[in-house]
Amino acid sequence: MPSFWDPICPPQGIVSLRSYIEKLGYEVFIRDFNTDPRLFDLQRKYFELGLKLFPHWKFLNIFRNGPRYFARHQLAWFFGRQLGTKYEKLVGLILNFDGKSKCTKGMIKRFDSIVAEAFKLTEAKTAELVGQIKPDIIGCTMLESTFPTALAILKTAKKNKPKIKTLLGGPGPLMGDKIEHGNLQRILDKCPWIDTIICGEGEILFEYYLKKSFGNKKIIGIEDLKNIKKAASVMDLLVDINKLPESNFEGLTIKRYLWLSSFTSRGCPFRCAFCFENSFWKRFRMKNIKKVLKEFNHLSDSYQNNKFYLSDSLANPIMNDLAFGLKNGGTRYEYDTYIRITDDCLDNKIVKRWADSGLARARIGVESTSPRVLKLMNKKITTEQIGKSLNNFSRNGIYTSTLWIAGFPGETKKNFLESVAFLKKNCQNIYQADIWEFVCSPEGFSIAEEGINHQAKLAYPEELGSILPLRYFELEGYISPAERFERISLFEKARIRAGIPNPYSISDLLRAKDRWIKLGHKHN
């Protein structure tokens, strides 16, 4: 797992992949570079410098929205730092994401020194690791924020062991990007040290890659398995999650995680217009509750930790069975997971049952409280239901970590101010309010309300963007990034005035907990 990614819990994707492949007889090692404090601190150092140079970043939820631009800066440095003025122009555009952060040459050099330190440390760690393990194959998780260091890891591995096979895998470096969009081929064209990209759910694809079933194919997706396995449809190729082996965290610095990781399902039964979970996982699948409880017991006993972070897209479908099973299992656990507002959330008796079973924190995708925008997003909930649900969660002591989106296509400033007003009115029932900028996916919004324009334009001029191994897009005809961040700033100022924290450190977490208790929400 490359940096930079918050090490809340062990990285479930590579843990599951390792456990699956190990059962087939392969020797597998996993490492997470995010638990190296030297690397992890560099991202904070980068944004602290930004806050010093541009104090208004304080109102942009920069530790959530900033990593996207930090990653783009890393890519620009990795591929174009020798290009002089052209490089400086590109980095200037990247760092001026909000239209108010114009960089001088001297400022760019200061940011560059942090980026250079991150790559230097990454390359040194990789060289040491490859020298110790001497692997035949090395693979990295490909997320937007981990993509730059993934490229550096694989390049260093190839340099130190030329015959090593290098792989990228995972959801991809841009939200909703697919093989046919061209970005994965662009990566291969720009990065000759990468041998293969595996796109999609990894266990079975990696198994057949190891069996050499794909020949010389460099980009592999689940469609490529249809002929090999003579399957009638892609759905017949999905892994049975009830048959996956239990997680094995060996090789990870387990004490550096607040929670253990687990999952009860893959995919999502809902279809929000900004999300690509259904596209990635193909179909919603749920684990048997007995298997879930057995895994909790096994992992808790093995690693002496009773706290779990469930990495499900949404845990709603299993929540009632999980709560019943945990309540009657005799062992006390805490768990943190993503919850969608549904009818169950409107019933205080059900929410209390969840709290009594150990639900400590609900990460709730509110997104917006404008009825019009909720309809555009295909959320199928109302503002009133959101308010009632937050009240039910908070009165039962469950931390309500709310997630919001600024600048969804079709959203007007008036619509956005409805969300700001809701935040102020309901602040006592909101533990955290994380606002993210809307980001364009080339996939478009096939299930959104009619009238949303799917046409995309390049985010950077081609003569500068050509430096990068990815093409970044904006939707044509909607508000600019500067306007999105202006809305984020409005929201953040209202959040701060309302006293709602966004904790990112241990001291922040302690202050947030004290506030929650003082509000009368006794935490479990």
C-alpha positions as CSV (number, residue, x, y, z in Angstrom):
1,M,0.0,0.0,0.0
2,P,1.7,3.2,-1.1
3,S,1.4,6.5,0.7
4,F,-0.5,8.8,1.0
5,W,-3.6,7.3,2.7
6,D,-4.9,7.7,6.2
7,P,-3.8,4.6,8.2
8,I,-7.1,4.3,10.1
9,C,-7.1,0.6,9.7
10,P,-5.1,-2.1,7.8
11,P,-5.6,-1.8,4.0
12,Q,-8.4,-4.3,3.5
13,G,-7.9,-4.6,-0.3
14,I,-4.3,-6.0,-0.2
15,V,-5.0,-7.9,3.0
16,S,-7.8,-9.8,1.3
17,L,-5.8,-10.3,-1.9
18,R,-2.8,-11.6,0.2
19,S,-5.0,-14.1,2.1
20,Y,-6.6,-15.4,-1.0
21,I,-3.4,-15.9,-3.0
22,E,-1.6,-17.4,0.0
23,K,-4.2,-20.2,0.2
24,L,-3.2,-21.1,-3.4
25,G,0.3,-21.8,-2.3
26,Y,2.2,-18.6,-3.1
27,E,4.5,-16.8,-0.7
28,V,3.1,-13.3,-0.2
29,F,4.4,-10.3,1.7
30,I,2.4,-7.1,2.4
31,R,3.6,-3.7,3.5
32,D,1.9,-0.4,4.2
33,F,4.1,2.7,3.6
34,N,1.5,4.9,5.4
35,T,2.5,3.6,8.8
36,D,6.0,5.0,8.3
37,P,5.7,8.2,10.3
38,R,8.5,9.9,8.2
39,L,6.4,9.5,5.1
40,F,3.0,10.1,6.7
41,D,4.2,13.4,8.2
42,L,5.3,14.8,4.8
43,Q,1.7,15.2,3.7
44,R,0.8,17.2,6.8
45,K,4.0,19.2,6.3
46,Y,3.0,20.0,2.7
47,F,-0.4,21.3,3.8
48,E,1.0,23.2,6.8
49,L,3.3,25.0,4.4
50,G,0.2,25.7,2.2
51,L,-1.7,27.1,5.2
52,K,1.3,29.3,6.0
53,L,1.5,30.7,2.5
54,F,-2.2,30.8,1.8
55,P,-4.1,31.3,5.2
56,H,-7.5,31.0,3.4
57,W,-6.8,27.2,3.0
58,K,-8.0,27.0,6.5
59,F,-11.5,27.3,5.1
60,L,-11.1,24.7,2.3
61,N,-11.1,21.5,4.4
62,I,-7.6,21.2,3.0
63,F,-6.7,17.8,4.6
64,R,-9.6,16.3,2.7
65,N,-9.7,18.2,-0.5
66,G,-5.9,18.9,-0.7
67,P,-4.6,15.3,-1.3
68,R,-6.0,15.3,-4.8
69,Y,-3.8,18.3,-5.7
70,F,-0.8,17.1,-3.7
71,A,-0.9,13.9,-5.9
72,R,-1.1,16.0,-9.1
73,H,1.9,18.0,-7.9
74,Q,3.8,14.8,-7.2
75,L,3.1,13.5,-10.7
76,A,4.1,16.8,-12.3
77,W,7.4,16.7,-10.3
78,F,8.0,13.0,-11.2
79,F,7.5,13.5,-14.9
80,G,8.3,17.1,-15.6
81,R,10.5,18.8,-13.1
82,Q,13.3,19.2,-15.7
83,L,11.1,21.3,-18.0
84,G,11.6,24.6,-16.3
85,T,9.0,27.2,-17.0
86,K,6.5,24.7,-18.5
87,Y,6.7,22.7,-15.2
88,E,6.3,25.8,-13.1
89,K,3.2,26.8,-15.1
90,L,1.6,23.4,-14.6
91,V,2.4,23.3,-10.8
92,G,1.1,26.9,-10.6
93,L,-2.2,25.8,-12.1
94,I,-2.4,22.7,-9.9
95,L,-1.8,24.7,-6.6
96,N,-4.1,27.5,-7.7
97,F,-7.0,25.0,-7.6
98,D,-9.3,27.6,-5.9
99,G,-8.3,30.6,-8.0
100,K,-6.9,32.4,-5.0
101,S,-3.6,30.6,-4.5
102,K,-1.2,32.0,-7.0
103,C,2.3,30.7,-6.5
104,T,5.6,32.4,-7.1
105,K,8.7,30.5,-8.3
106,G,10.0,30.6,-4.7
107,M,6.8,29.1,-3.3
108,I,6.9,26.2,-5.8
109,K,10.5,25.4,-4.8
110,R,9.4,25.2,-1.1
111,F,6.6,22.8,-2.0
112,D,8.9,20.9,-4.3
113,S,11.4,20.2,-1.5
114,I,8.7,18.3,0.4
115,V,7.7,16.4,-2.8
116,A,11.3,15.5,-3.5
117,E,11.8,14.3,0.1
118,A,8.7,12.0,-0.2
119,F,10.0,10.4,-3.4
120,K,13.5,10.0,-2.0
121,L,12.2,8.2,1.1
122,T,9.8,6.1,-0.9
123,E,12.6,5.0,-3.3
124,A,15.0,4.2,-0.4
125,K,12.3,2.1,1.4
126,T,11.5,0.2,-1.8
127,A,15.1,-0.6,-2.6
128,E,15.6,-1.9,0.9
129,L,12.4,-4.0,0.7
130,V,13.2,-5.5,-2.7
131,G,16.7,-6.3,-1.5
132,Q,15.4,-8.1,1.6
133,I,12.5,-10.1,0.0
134,K,13.7,-10.5,-3.6
135,P,10.2,-10.9,-5.0
136,D,9.3,-12.1,-8.4
137,I,6.3,-9.8,-8.6
138,I,5.5,-6.5,-6.9
139,G,2.1,-4.8,-7.0
140,C,0.8,-1.5,-5.7
141,T,-2.7,-0.2,-4.9
142,M,-3.8,2.4,-7.4
143,L,-5.9,5.2,-5.8
144,E,-5.8,8.9,-6.7
145,S,-3.7,9.8,-3.6
146,T,-1.4,6.8,-3.8
147,F,-0.8,6.7,-7.5
148,P,2.4,8.9,-7.6
149,T,4.2,6.9,-5.0
150,A,3.0,3.7,-6.5
151,L,4.7,4.7,-9.8
152,A,7.9,5.5,-7.8
153,I,7.8,2.1,-6.0
154,L,7.4,0.1,-9.2
155,K,10.1,2.1,-11.0
156,T,12.6,1.6,-8.2
157,A,11.8,-2.1,-8.0
158,K,12.4,-2.5,-11.7
159,K,15.6,-0.6,-11.5
160,N,16.9,-2.7,-8.6
161,K,15.6,-6.1,-10.0
162,P,15.1,-5.8,-13.8
163,K,13.4,-9.1,-14.1
164,I,10.7,-8.3,-11.5
165,K,7.1,-8.1,-12.7
166,T,5.4,-4.8,-11.8
167,L,1.7,-4.5,-11.3
168,L,-0.8,-1.8,-10.6
169,G,-4.3,-2.7,-9.3
170,G,-7.3,-1.4,-7.5
171,P,-10.1,1.1,-8.2
172,G,-7.9,3.3,-10.3
173,P,-6.2,6.7,-10.1
174,L,-9.4,8.6,-11.0
175,M,-12.9,8.1,-9.7
176,G,-14.9,6.0,-12.1
177,D,-12.2,5.7,-14.8
178,K,-12.6,2.5,-16.9
179,I,-10.3,0.7,-19.3
180,E,-12.0,2.2,-22.3
181,H,-11.5,5.8,-21.2
182,G,-7.8,5.6,-22.2
183,N,-6.1,6.7,-19.0
184,L,-4.8,3.2,-18.2
185,Q,-3.2,2.9,-21.6
186,R,-1.8,6.4,-21.1
187,I,-0.1,5.2,-17.9
188,L,1.5,2.3,-19.7
189,D,2.7,4.7,-22.5
190,K,4.2,7.0,-20.0
191,C,5.6,4.4,-17.6
192,P,7.5,1.6,-19.5
193,W,8.6,0.1,-16.1
194,I,5.0,-1.0,-15.5
195,D,4.2,-4.5,-16.9
196,T,0.5,-5.0,-16.1
197,I,-2.5,-3.1,-14.8
198,I,-5.3,-5.2,-13.2
199,C,-8.6,-3.3,-13.2
200,G,-11.4,-4.4,-10.9
201,E,-11.9,-6.9,-8.1
202,G,-8.6,-8.4,-7.7
203,E,-8.6,-11.9,-6.2
204,I,-9.7,-14.0,-9.2
205,L,-8.0,-11.8,-11.7
206,F,-4.7,-12.0,-9.9
207,E,-5.1,-15.8,-9.5
208,Y,-5.4,-16.2,-13.3
209,Y,-2.6,-13.6,-13.9
210,L,-0.3,-15.9,-11.8
211,K,-1.5,-18.9,-13.9
212,K,-0.3,-16.9,-17.0
213,S,-3.9,-17.1,-18.5
214,F,-3.8,-13.6,-20.1
215,G,-0.7,-14.1,-22.2
216,N,1.0,-10.7,-22.9
217,K,-2.1,-8.6,-22.2
218,K,-1.0,-5.5,-20.3
219,I,-4.4,-4.2,-19.1
220,I,-6.6,-6.9,-17.6
221,G,-10.3,-6.6,-16.5
222,I,-12.9,-9.1,-15.6
223,E,-14.2,-9.2,-19.1
224,D,-11.0,-10.9,-20.1
225,L,-11.9,-13.9,-18.0
226,K,-15.2,-14.6,-19.8
227,N,-13.6,-16.7,-22.6
228,I,-11.0,-18.3,-20.3
229,K,-13.6,-19.6,-17.8
230,K,-16.3,-19.9,-20.5
231,A,-18.7,-17.9,-18.4
232,A,-22.1,-16.8,-19.6
233,S,-21.7,-13.4,-18.1
234,V,-19.4,-11.3,-16.0
235,M,-21.7,-11.9,-13.0
236,D,-20.6,-15.6,-13.0
237,L,-17.0,-14.5,-12.5
238,L,-17.3,-12.6,-9.3
239,V,-15.7,-14.1,-6.2
240,D,-17.9,-15.7,-3.6
241,I,-17.0,-13.6,-0.6
242,N,-18.3,-16.2,1.8
243,K,-15.5,-18.5,0.6
244,L,-12.7,-16.0,1.1
245,P,-10.1,-16.9,3.8
246,E,-9.9,-14.8,7.0
247,S,-7.7,-11.8,6.9
248,N,-4.0,-12.1,7.7
249,F,-2.3,-8.8,8.8
250,E,1.2,-10.3,9.2
251,G,3.8,-7.8,7.8
252,L,1.8,-4.7,8.9
253,T,2.6,-2.6,11.9
254,I,-0.7,-3.4,13.5
255,K,-0.2,-1.1,16.5
256,R,-0.2,1.9,14.3
257,Y,-3.8,1.5,13.3
258,L,-6.7,2.7,15.5
259,W,-9.0,0.0,14.2
260,L,-8.8,-3.5,12.7
261,S,-10.4,-3.8,9.3
262,S,-13.1,-6.1,8.0
263,F,-16.0,-6.1,5.6
264,T,-19.5,-7.6,5.4
265,S,-20.3,-7.0,1.8
266,R,-19.0,-5.8,-1.6
267,G,-20.8,-3.4,-3.8
268,C,-23.8,-1.2,-3.0
269,P,-27.6,-1.9,-3.4
270,F,-28.2,1.8,-4.0
271,R,-27.5,4.0,-7.0
272,C,-26.4,7.5,-6.2
273,A,-25.5,9.6,-9.3
274,F,-22.0,10.6,-8.2
275,C,-20.8,7.1,-7.2
276,F,-19.1,4.3,-9.1
277,E,-19.2,1.5,-6.5
278,N,-21.8,-0.4,-8.6
279,S,-19.6,-0.1,-11.6
280,F,-16.5,-1.4,-9.8
281,W,-18.0,-4.3,-7.9
282,K,-20.6,-5.2,-10.6
283,R,-23.1,-6.7,-8.1
284,F,-24.0,-6.3,-4.4
285,R,-22.9,-9.4,-2.4
286,M,-23.3,-9.9,1.4
287,K,-21.4,-12.2,3.8
288,N,-23.1,-14.7,5.9
289,I,-23.6,-13.2,9.4
290,K,-22.0,-16.3,11.0
291,K,-18.9,-15.8,9.0
292,V,-18.7,-12.1,9.9
293,L,-19.0,-12.9,13.6
294,K,-16.4,-15.6,13.4
295,E,-14.0,-13.3,11.7
296,F,-14.5,-10.6,14.3
297,N,-13.7,-13.1,17.1
298,H,-10.7,-14.5,15.2
299,L,-9.2,-11.1,14.4
300,S,-9.9,-9.6,17.9
301,D,-8.2,-12.6,19.6
302,S,-5.3,-12.6,17.2
303,Y,-4.5,-8.9,17.4
304,Q,-5.8,-7.9,20.9
305,N,-8.1,-5.2,19.6
306,N,-11.9,-5.1,19.8
307,K,-12.4,-2.2,17.4
308,F,-13.4,-2.7,13.8
309,Y,-13.6,-0.4,10.8
310,L,-16.0,-2.0,8.2
311,S,-14.8,-1.1,4.7
312,D,-18.2,-1.8,3.1
313,S,-19.6,0.7,0.6
314,L,-22.6,0.8,2.9
315,A,-23.4,-1.5,5.8
316,N,-27.2,-1.0,5.9
317,P,-28.2,-4.4,4.5
318,I,-26.5,-6.3,7.3
319,M,-26.9,-3.9,10.2
320,N,-29.9,-5.5,11.9
321,D,-28.4,-9.0,11.7
322,L,-25.0,-7.7,12.8
323,A,-26.5,-5.9,15.7
324,F,-28.4,-8.9,16.8
325,G,-25.4,-11.2,16.4
326,L,-23.0,-8.9,18.3
327,K,-25.5,-8.2,21.1
328,N,-26.0,-11.9,21.7
329,G,-22.4,-13.0,21.1
330,G,-21.1,-12.3,24.5
331,T,-18.1,-10.3,23.4
332,R,-18.1,-6.5,23.3
333,Y,-16.9,-4.8,20.0
334,E,-16.9,-1.3,18.7
335,Y,-17.4,-0.7,15.0
336,D,-17.3,2.2,12.6
337,T,-18.9,2.0,9.2
338,Y,-20.7,3.8,6.3
339,I,-24.5,4.2,6.8
340,R,-27.1,5.5,4.3
341,I,-30.2,7.2,5.7
342,T,-33.0,4.7,5.2
343,D,-36.3,3.9,7.0
344,D,-34.4,2.0,9.7
345,C,-32.5,5.2,10.7
346,L,-35.9,6.9,11.3
347,D,-36.8,4.3,13.9
348,N,-35.1,5.2,17.2
349,K,-35.6,1.6,18.6
350,I,-33.6,0.2,15.7
351,V,-30.8,2.8,16.0
352,K,-30.6,2.1,19.7
353,R,-30.2,-1.6,18.9
354,W,-27.3,-0.7,16.6
355,A,-25.7,1.5,19.3
356,D,-26.1,-1.2,22.0
357,S,-24.4,-3.7,19.7
358,G,-21.3,-1.4,19.5
359,L,-21.9,1.0,16.5
360,A,-19.6,3.8,17.6
361,R,-19.5,5.9,14.5
362,A,-21.7,6.2,11.5
363,R,-20.2,7.8,8.4
364,I,-23.3,9.3,6.7
365,G,-23.4,10.5,3.2
366,V,-25.6,13.5,3.5
367,E,-24.2,15.2,0.4
368,S,-26.8,17.9,0.4
369,T,-30.0,18.9,2.1
370,S,-31.4,20.8,-0.9
371,P,-34.5,18.8,-2.0
372,R,-33.7,19.7,-5.6
373,V,-30.0,18.5,-5.4
374,L,-31.0,15.3,-3.5
375,K,-33.3,14.5,-6.5
376,L,-30.5,15.3,-9.0
377,M,-28.2,12.9,-7.0
378,N,-30.8,10.1,-7.0
379,K,-30.5,9.9,-3.2
380,K,-34.2,9.1,-2.6
381,I,-34.2,10.7,0.8
382,T,-35.7,14.0,2.2
383,T,-34.2,16.8,4.3
384,E,-36.6,15.9,7.1
385,Q,-35.4,12.3,7.1
386,I,-31.8,13.5,7.3
387,G,-32.6,15.6,10.4
388,K,-34.6,12.9,12.2
389,S,-31.9,10.3,11.5
390,L,-29.1,12.5,12.8
391,N,-31.1,13.1,16.0
392,N,-31.6,9.3,16.5
393,F,-28.0,8.6,16.0
394,S,-26.7,11.3,18.3
395,R,-29.2,10.7,21.1
396,N,-27.9,7.1,21.2
397,G,-24.3,8.3,21.5
398,I,-23.2,7.3,18.0
399,Y,-20.7,9.7,16.4
400,T,-22.3,11.2,13.3
401,S,-19.6,11.8,10.7
402,T,-21.5,13.6,7.9
403,L,-20.1,13.8,4.4
404,W,-21.1,16.6,2.0
405,I,-20.5,17.5,-1.6
406,A,-20.0,21.1,-3.0
407,G,-20.8,21.9,-6.6
408,F,-22.7,18.9,-7.9
409,P,-23.9,19.6,-11.5
410,G,-27.1,21.6,-11.4
411,E,-26.6,22.8,-7.9
412,T,-27.2,26.6,-7.5
413,K,-25.7,28.8,-4.8
414,K,-29.2,29.0,-3.3
415,N,-29.4,25.2,-3.2
416,F,-26.0,25.1,-1.5
417,L,-27.0,27.6,1.1
418,E,-29.8,25.3,2.1
419,S,-27.1,22.8,3.2
420,V,-25.3,25.6,5.1
421,A,-28.6,26.5,6.9
422,F,-29.2,22.9,7.8
423,L,-25.7,22.5,9.2
424,K,-26.3,25.5,11.5
425,K,-29.7,24.3,12.6
426,N,-28.6,20.7,13.3
427,C,-25.1,21.3,14.6
428,Q,-25.8,19.7,18.0
429,N,-26.5,16.4,16.3
430,I,-23.5,16.5,14.0
431,Y,-20.2,15.1,15.3
432,Q,-18.2,15.9,12.2
433,A,-18.9,17.6,8.8
434,D,-16.5,16.8,6.0
435,I,-17.2,18.6,2.8
436,W,-15.6,17.5,-0.5
437,E,-15.5,19.2,-3.8
438,F,-17.5,17.5,-6.6
439,V,-15.0,15.8,-9.0
440,C,-15.8,14.9,-12.5
441,S,-15.6,11.3,-13.6
442,P,-15.3,10.6,-17.4
443,E,-18.0,8.0,-16.9
444,G,-20.7,10.7,-16.6
445,F,-24.0,10.4,-14.7
446,S,-26.1,7.8,-16.4
447,I,-28.6,7.6,-13.6
448,A,-28.7,11.2,-12.7
449,E,-31.8,13.4,-13.2
450,E,-32.3,14.2,-16.9
451,G,-30.7,17.5,-18.0
452,I,-27.2,16.9,-16.6
453,N,-24.6,17.5,-19.4
454,H,-22.1,14.6,-19.6
455,Q,-19.6,16.4,-21.8
456,A,-16.2,16.7,-20.3
457,K,-13.4,19.2,-21.0
458,L,-9.7,19.0,-20.0
459,A,-8.9,20.5,-16.7
460,Y,-5.4,21.7,-17.9
461,P,-4.3,23.1,-21.3
462,E,-3.0,20.2,-23.4
463,E,0.5,21.7,-23.7
464,L,0.9,21.5,-20.0
465,G,-1.4,18.5,-19.2
466,S,0.6,16.4,-21.6
467,I,3.3,16.2,-18.9
468,L,1.1,14.1,-16.7
469,P,0.3,10.3,-17.0
470,L,-3.4,11.0,-16.6
471,R,-5.9,13.3,-18.2
472,Y,-8.0,15.3,-15.7
473,F,-11.4,16.5,-16.7
474,E,-14.1,19.1,-15.7
475,L,-17.7,18.9,-16.8
476,E,-18.6,21.4,-19.5
477,G,-21.0,24.2,-18.6
478,Y,-21.0,24.0,-14.8
479,I,-19.4,26.0,-12.1
480,S,-15.6,26.4,-12.1
481,P,-13.3,24.9,-9.4
482,A,-12.9,28.4,-8.0
483,E,-16.7,28.6,-7.4
484,R,-16.8,25.1,-5.9
485,F,-14.1,26.1,-3.4
486,E,-15.9,29.3,-2.7
487,R,-18.9,27.2,-1.6
488,I,-16.6,25.0,0.5
489,S,-15.3,28.1,2.2
490,L,-18.9,29.2,3.0
491,F,-19.6,25.8,4.5
492,E,-16.4,25.6,6.5
493,K,-16.9,29.1,8.0
494,A,-20.4,28.1,9.1
495,R,-19.1,24.7,10.5
496,I,-16.4,26.5,12.5
497,R,-18.8,29.1,13.9
498,A,-21.2,26.2,14.8
499,G,-18.4,24.5,16.8
500,I,-18.5,21.3,14.7
501,P,-14.9,19.8,14.6
502,N,-13.2,17.9,11.8
503,P,-10.7,15.9,13.8
504,Y,-7.5,14.8,12.0
505,S,-5.2,14.2,14.9
506,I,-5.4,12.4,18.3
507,S,-5.7,15.8,20.1
508,D,-8.4,16.8,17.7
509,L,-10.2,13.5,18.4
510,L,-10.1,14.1,22.2
511,R,-11.5,17.6,21.8
512,A,-14.3,16.3,19.5
513,K,-15.1,13.6,22.0
514,D,-15.3,16.2,24.9
515,R,-17.7,18.3,22.9
516,W,-19.9,15.4,22.1
517,I,-20.2,14.4,25.7
518,K,-20.9,18.0,26.8
519,L,-23.7,18.1,24.3
520,G,-25.3,15.2,26.2
521,H,-24.5,12.5,23.7
522,K,-22.9,10.0,26.1
523,H,-20.6,7.9,23.9
524,N,-20.8,4.2,24.3
